[in-house]
């Protein structure tokens, strides 16, 4: 999508419209990227708690 946006840049009326278009594409990509669940972080709180306890014991 970014490549298409950069190629469209030459047909834009002003620099502000190019920045607006790039920002809109970036926001769209961010929304779709973070919509899905990340299963690696499913039990993150529990794993973090165990890690902190182990680090405290090592001190």
Buried (B, 14 or more C-beta within 10 A) or exposed (E): EEEEBEEBEEEBEEEEEBEEBBEEBEEEEEEEEEEEEEEEEEEEEEEEEEEEEEEEEEE
